[in-house]
Amino acid sequence: MRSRRPSSWKPGSVNKTDIWKDATEIEAVITQMAADLKALMARRGIPVPLMIGIHTGGVWIADRLHERLGLTEPLGHLDISFYRDDFTRIGMHPQVRPSYLPVGIDDRHLILVDDVLQSGRTIRAALNVLFDYGRPASVILATLAERDGRELPVAPDVVGFQARLGDEEQIKLSGPEPLLMLRGQSARKTGDKPDR
């Protein structure tokens, strides 16, 4: 099944995009992720976590998980643009969105949510941002999809999809309505890997 290229993909970075997971599959796996998170929180004795989504796709997933878990505190949003270790490589004009943490995070149990985990560098940057705000008691990592290509020792506690892709392939979440996971062939000739 073919899909038009979403606006969130940079021109020239991906071609031949296809739908890898459709909205029905994604909503079903988010429901399973919510059940897995609930069981994990029960095992760890965490009654009231604070959920934080990483812009942009992580916020879309976190919004759905937040609702399914019935969390009462507002959802936090985290922007990592200035914390990325490739900031100088992506140029001086990243798309920056404000971070929003509704309450202090000191001694709080956090659920950090992202869409795709690959190298681990996005999560490293997100943890740096969080620790600039305070010292959480713990951080649970939930990702919609995990793919090969890890460069840092980062592993999700809860994951929806496992992706085994070729070196030149990428996956990216398109949304927010409907949520689609797109699979594309990288058009880069430099050999740089996506930094997720």
Secondary structure, DSSP 4 states (H G I P E B T S, - for coil): -B-PPPTTSPTTTEEEEEEEE-HHHHHHHHHHHHHHHHHHHHHHT-SS-EEEEETTHHHHHHHHHHHHHT--SPPEEE--GGG-TTHHHH-S-------B-SS--TT-EEEEEEEEESSSHHHHHHHHHHHHH---SEEEEEEEEEES---SS---SEEEEEE---TTEEEEEE-SSS-EEEEEEE--SS-PPP--
